[in-house]
Amino acid sequence: MRASAPHPVLRLSLLVLVLADLLLLASFVFNQWFEVPASQAWGLAALLAMPLTMLAMPLVDAVLASLESGADDGFSGDKIPGAGQ
């Protein structure tokens, strides 16, 4: 089960960027390697990107969770030597 992200706009934009990259890469591979016409390559890439959405969601959640885990360091209360405090 996915944890809810506290920043839904950030989560959605990251998911869209990941899926756009996968779509462009897949269409390029179909077009160049398998010599499929461009319109068919985009269609096949779109079909491939649909199930990859379910695989990309946990990836995006993991990236956002790793960003948030380092953000809560807290202040130790110590003064920095030589900083003029």
C-alpha positions as CSV (number, residue, x, y, z in Angstrom):
1,M,0.0,0.0,0.0
2,R,1.3,3.4,-0.9
3,A,1.8,6.1,1.7
4,S,0.0,9.4,1.0
5,A,2.3,12.1,-0.2
6,P,2.1,15.4,1.7
7,H,2.8,17.3,-1.6
8,P,0.4,16.0,-4.2
9,V,1.5,18.6,-6.8
10,L,5.1,17.5,-6.5
11,R,4.1,13.8,-6.6
12,L,1.9,14.3,-9.7
13,S,4.5,16.4,-11.6
14,L,7.3,13.9,-10.9
15,L,5.0,11.0,-12.0
16,V,4.1,12.9,-15.2
17,L,7.8,13.5,-16.0
18,V,8.7,9.8,-15.4
19,L,5.9,8.6,-17.6
20,A,6.8,11.1,-20.3
21,D,10.4,9.9,-20.3
22,L,9.2,6.3,-20.6
23,L,6.8,7.2,-23.4
24,L,9.5,9.0,-25.4
25,L,12.1,6.3,-24.8
26,A,9.7,3.5,-25.8
27,S,8.6,5.4,-29.0
28,F,12.2,6.0,-29.9
29,V,13.1,2.4,-29.5
30,F,10.1,1.2,-31.5
31,N,10.8,3.7,-34.2
32,Q,14.6,3.3,-34.5
33,W,15.3,-0.3,-33.6
34,F,12.2,-2.1,-34.9
35,E,11.6,0.4,-37.8
36,V,8.0,0.9,-36.9
37,P,6.3,4.1,-38.4
38,A,6.2,7.0,-36.0
39,S,2.4,6.9,-35.5
40,Q,2.4,3.2,-34.6
41,A,5.5,3.7,-32.4
42,W,3.6,6.4,-30.3
43,G,0.6,4.1,-30.1
44,L,2.6,1.1,-28.9
45,A,4.6,3.3,-26.5
46,A,1.3,4.6,-25.0
47,L,0.0,1.0,-24.6
48,L,3.3,0.1,-22.9
49,A,3.2,3.2,-20.6
50,M,-0.2,2.4,-19.2
51,P,0.8,-0.7,-17.1
52,L,4.2,1.0,-16.3
53,T,2.2,3.7,-14.5
54,M,1.5,1.2,-11.7
55,L,5.2,0.4,-11.5
56,A,6.2,4.1,-11.5
57,M,4.0,5.1,-8.6
58,P,6.0,3.3,-5.9
59,L,9.2,4.6,-7.5
60,V,7.9,8.2,-7.2
61,D,6.7,7.6,-3.6
62,A,10.2,6.2,-2.7
63,V,11.9,9.2,-4.1
64,L,9.6,11.6,-2.2
65,A,10.0,9.6,1.0
66,S,13.8,9.7,0.8
67,L,13.6,13.5,0.3
68,E,11.4,13.9,3.3
69,S,13.4,11.6,5.6
70,G,16.5,13.9,5.4
71,A,14.5,17.1,5.8
72,D,13.7,16.5,9.5
73,D,17.1,16.8,11.0
74,G,16.1,19.3,13.6
75,F,18.3,21.8,15.4
76,S,20.7,20.5,18.0
77,G,21.1,23.8,19.8
78,D,24.9,23.9,19.5
79,K,26.7,27.0,18.4
80,I,29.0,26.8,15.5
81,P,32.6,27.7,16.6
82,G,34.0,30.8,14.9
83,A,30.7,31.9,13.4
84,G,30.5,35.0,15.6
85,Q,27.7,33.8,17.8
